[in-house]
Amino acid sequence: ATIFPFLIPSNFFAVVSLKNAANMVQSIRKNNALANECMQLASEVESALHQYAIINHDKFGKIFAYEINGFGSFNLMDDANVPSLLSLPYLNAVHQNDRLYLNTRKFVLSKNNPFFFKGTAGEGIGGPHAGLDMIWPLSIIMRGLTSSDSNEIKHCLQMLKHSNAGTGFMHESF
């Protein structure tokens, strides 16, 4: 369930997927017309993302919203699933050093994100579908994969190691 109809991480993923589809259609089928249609739609969605999905946050500056309605309303949060705002560099939707992404990353990994939780075993993002205080290891994995800071990556690995409740298996959430 969503609050607003335009889920920003999914739209970024659609842009990447359409560009990939255009390359495949061109390379494999030599279908220029379909490749051009894919690229035109990707460009249209990408332009809309930059026009409507960027919010000026008082604390973090310009960041990506999680959801928008296209009329100025937005939902600021992130969810542990992929695609997510945190996962955008992993999906090749943005560069991991992009200023807008870095501002968004600071937001989603803070108490300002209503689904960022801290506990004794770690900290990470959950989501409205899992309930409050339920960290998903997937968000810790994505945090590590999208970081360029070796200390942060090590911290993510330690949290994953300590979150298995002695079972040696990773849980869907903790």
Salt bridges, closest charged atoms under 4 A:
GLU46 OE1 - LYS19 NZ 3.26
ASP79 OD1 - HIS129 NE2 2.86
GLU123 OE1 - LYS118 NZ 3.62
GLU123 OE2 - ARG143 NH1 2.91
GLU152 OE2 - ARG105 NH2 3.11
GLU152 OE2 - ARG143 NE 2.81
